[in-house]
Amino acid sequence: MTERKSVFYGEKVKSMLDDNGLTAAEIARKAGIERSLLSCYMHGKRNPKRITVQKIADALHVNISEISGYRDDEPMKEIPVV
């Protein structure tokens, strides 16, 4: 199964941070990613994988579809067991 490229709505995430008085550092910590990496995603310099988008959505307490082109019912990429 190939993972399709994420359509990550960085501007939407920035808006949510502003609207809720949150910082990128807080959301990055809650999502378990580096703040600089979240910044790259929000500015369109890198594309996050679906699992990372899900972690960011969880940290923001929103549905994944609110910050990306992914849907909740879309399966995550299977990770092979070695």
C-alpha positions as a Markdown table, in Angstrom:
| # | Residue | x | y | z |
|---|---|---|---|---|
| 1 | Met | 0.0 | 0.0 | 0.0 |
| 2 | Thr | 1.5 | 3.4 | -1.0 |
| 3 | Glu | 0.8 | 6.4 | 1.1 |
| 4 | Arg | -0.4 | 9.3 | -0.8 |
| 5 | Lys | 1.0 | 12.8 | -0.3 |
| 6 | Ser | -0.6 | 14.7 | 2.5 |
| 7 | Val | -2.6 | 17.9 | 1.8 |
| 8 | Phe | -1.8 | 19.6 | 5.1 |
| 9 | Tyr | -3.5 | 22.9 | 5.8 |
| 10 | Gly | -0.7 | 24.8 | 7.6 |
| 11 | Glu | -2.6 | 28.1 | 7.5 |
| 12 | Lys | -5.6 | 26.4 | 9.1 |
| 13 | Val | -3.4 | 25.1 | 11.9 |
| 14 | Lys | -1.8 | 28.5 | 12.4 |
| 15 | Ser | -5.3 | 30.0 | 12.6 |
| 16 | Met | -6.4 | 27.3 | 15.2 |
| 17 | Leu | -3.3 | 28.1 | 17.3 |
| 18 | Asp | -4.1 | 31.9 | 17.3 |
| 19 | Asp | -7.8 | 31.3 | 17.9 |
| 20 | Asn | -7.1 | 29.1 | 21.0 |
| 21 | Gly | -4.1 | 31.0 | 22.4 |
| 22 | Leu | -1.8 | 28.1 | 21.8 |
| 23 | Thr | 1.8 | 28.0 | 20.6 |
| 24 | Ala | 3.4 | 25.8 | 18.0 |
| 25 | Ala | 5.7 | 24.6 | 20.8 |
| 26 | Glu | 2.7 | 23.4 | 22.9 |
| 27 | Ile | 1.1 | 21.5 | 20.0 |
| 28 | Ala | 4.4 | 20.0 | 18.9 |
| 29 | Arg | 5.1 | 18.8 | 22.4 |
| 30 | Lys | 1.6 | 17.2 | 22.6 |
| 31 | Ala | 2.0 | 15.7 | 19.2 |
| 32 | Gly | 5.5 | 14.3 | 20.1 |
| 33 | Ile | 7.3 | 16.1 | 17.3 |
| 34 | Glu | 9.9 | 18.9 | 17.2 |
| 35 | Arg | 8.6 | 22.5 | 17.1 |
| 36 | Ser | 10.9 | 23.2 | 14.1 |
| 37 | Leu | 9.4 | 20.3 | 12.2 |
| 38 | Leu | 5.8 | 21.5 | 12.9 |
| 39 | Ser | 6.9 | 24.9 | 11.6 |
| 40 | Cys | 8.2 | 23.3 | 8.4 |
| 41 | Tyr | 4.8 | 21.6 | 8.0 |
| 42 | Met | 2.9 | 24.8 | 8.7 |
| 43 | His | 4.9 | 26.8 | 6.1 |
| 44 | Gly | 4.7 | 24.1 | 3.5 |
| 45 | Lys | 8.4 | 23.3 | 3.5 |
| 46 | Arg | 7.8 | 19.6 | 4.3 |
| 47 | Asn | 4.9 | 17.2 | 4.0 |
| 48 | Pro | 3.9 | 15.3 | 7.1 |
| 49 | Lys | 2.9 | 11.6 | 6.9 |
| 50 | Arg | -0.7 | 10.7 | 7.8 |
| 51 | Ile | 0.3 | 9.4 | 11.2 |
| 52 | Thr | 1.9 | 12.7 | 12.0 |
| 53 | Val | -1.1 | 14.7 | 10.8 |
| 54 | Gln | -3.2 | 12.5 | 13.1 |
| 55 | Lys | -1.0 | 13.3 | 16.0 |
| 56 | Ile | -1.3 | 17.0 | 15.3 |
| 57 | Ala | -5.1 | 16.8 | 15.0 |
| 58 | Asp | -5.2 | 14.9 | 18.3 |
| 59 | Ala | -3.1 | 17.5 | 19.9 |
| 60 | Leu | -5.5 | 20.2 | 18.6 |
| 61 | His | -8.6 | 18.1 | 19.6 |
| 62 | Val | -9.9 | 18.3 | 16.0 |
| 63 | Asn | -10.8 | 15.8 | 13.3 |
| 64 | Ile | -8.0 | 15.0 | 10.9 |
| 65 | Ser | -10.1 | 16.3 | 8.0 |
| 66 | Glu | -10.1 | 19.8 | 9.5 |
| 67 | Ile | -6.3 | 20.2 | 9.0 |
| 68 | Ser | -5.7 | 18.0 | 6.0 |
| 69 | Gly | -7.1 | 16.2 | 3.0 |
| 70 | Tyr | -7.3 | 13.0 | 4.9 |
| 71 | Arg | -10.6 | 11.5 | 6.2 |
| 72 | Asp | -11.1 | 9.7 | 9.5 |
| 73 | Asp | -12.3 | 6.6 | 7.7 |
| 74 | Glu | -9.2 | 6.4 | 5.5 |
| 75 | Pro | -6.9 | 3.6 | 6.7 |
| 76 | Met | -3.4 | 4.4 | 7.9 |
| 77 | Lys | -0.4 | 3.0 | 6.1 |
| 78 | Glu | 0.3 | -0.5 | 7.3 |
| 79 | Ile | 3.7 | -0.9 | 8.9 |
| 80 | Pro | 5.3 | -4.3 | 8.0 |
| 81 | Val | 6.5 | -6.4 | 11.0 |
| 82 | Val | 10.0 | -7.6 | 10.5 |
